[in-house]
Amino acid sequence: MTLAGRKIEEFLLGGDVLAGVLAGLAAGALWGLVFVAPALAPGLLPVDLAAGRFIVFGLTSLCMIGFGLLRGSFHWPTWRQAGAALLLSVLGFSGYYLLLVYAIRDAGVEVPTLIIGTIPVWVMLLGKPTGLRWGGLLPGLLLTLAGLALMIAAQGGGLELPLQGSVFWRGVVFALLAMACWVAFAIFNSAWLKRHTEVKLKDWTSWMGVSAGLAAGVLWAAMGTPVNDLLGHADIAQAAIVCIATGVGSAWVATVLWNFASRRLSASLCGQLIVSETLFALVYAFLMVGDWPATLQWLASAMFVLGMVASIKAHR
């Protein structure tokens, strides 16, 4: 067999890894949409946008539970499973996204995108498998850090960070808190799925979705805009479409894909794949304003992609 043939065979034999990687990338593409959602629903408060997305997530999950009950394929969670789903849903969904929306409101799209872009680094460091040597992680880690440095260099000239004021730095704090929430979610969710292989991914996603929907409902009741004011919003139809699209696509579907990846891949490799969310978010943002990346941004994106490739190779 030729060298090329052996490489193809090795690639195909790593089917679990390939399927997990593709699922993680698809989830990243869907999650990237949340970065531009605030711009698609102008005038809508961050708490309303976050609550709307996750209420739709919860309703979608209830529909999936209903279908499962009709087919006899749904399994009710135990109290411990329900508690775990609630905690992880706050870390990975309602709490994380609310913080991110506030970050984008106060600091714009670019800086929160860069901060969230460090998630792969933290998850790689904190979620490294026991049997994987640190030297194996180093190429992917360095490439990702190089990409972040290039992206910061590309954006830094226009941001004038010292002149942004307290509102900007408040947005930076929100972004840091959102990052910490998602790092914890990525590591704990991966560990939970690997320990509970008997739980179906769609059931686990729906349990978390119901939890996220309930949390979002409480959040909206406490902090959201009254119903009459929402209905009088000039762009209420567009805002509803954004909430439905992100609630179904960027929440339920993306979470099923991410859980699929988390069960098959190590937490550190899953974390590396989050770079795809940053890449897709930048593409969506550039498409919205009709401006394509500068040279440094293209180079940064190339570093991110090479970092993912190096990390996949190290974990295989």
Phi, psi and omega in degrees: 000137180290165178300317179298319180296320179294322179296317179297318180297316178300321180296315182289327179291336177274047186300320179297318179295314180300314180297318179296318180296314179298320178295318179296320178294320178296320176297319178299321179296321179287321179292332179300337180295333184291340179290331182257356181302317179302325180287336179277347178232066184296142179088348179275130181298147179305320181294325178291319180293315179295315180296318180299317180299313187276339169294318175297319175303314179295318179295320176298318179297319178297321177297317179295322176296319178298316177298320179295322179293320179296324181272352181073023184248000181268141179242128179288142180284154169285172180298321179293320178295320179296320178295319178296319179297320180295313182297313182291329179292326177292316181295317189264346186233273189299312180293313180300311186290324177298315177298320180294318179298316177297322179297315180294323178298318186271329188241005182081186184277320193294310185294312175301324177299319180293319180294314177297331179295345177278355180306316179304322181297312183292321180289324176298319182288319185270340184248019182298130176298150183301320185277357182265126180288149179300328179298331178290330180278339190301313181302312180296321180296314180294321179295320178295316178297322177296319177298317178297318179298318179295320180294320177295319179297323181290326184266336190301323183297325183270346185277327181049060189307316182297341184261006187282334177089180187294327180297317178300312183291331173296320176296324177297318178297317177301318180295320178296319178294320177298318178299315180298320178299316185285328175299314179297318179298313183301317184287311184289323180293318178298316180296319181295315181296323179289330179279337185238065182291346180284345182275128179288145184298320181292328176291314180299318178298317181291323176300313179294324180296317177297317178299315179296321179295317178296315179298320180294323178296317178296318180298316181293320180298327183275326189232352188279173178284137178304152185303314182299321178291322178296316181294335179273000179296137185298327183246037185297324180294316179294320179298321179295320178297318179298316180295319180293316182296315180285330179289322180274306186283307185276358178242287187293306183297314181298324181289322174301315179297317181292319178296323175301313179294319184295329179284330185264337184244162175289159180300323182294321178289320176301317179299321178300324182291344178296340175306327180298328177298316178297316180298313180294323179297319178295319179298314180298318181296318179294322178296323182294322182263359177072026182232125182269161185302149173283176184302314180296326179289323174296317179297320178297317178298321178297320178297320179298314181296315178297325177296319177296316180299315180297321180292320178298316179298317181296321183283337178279000000 
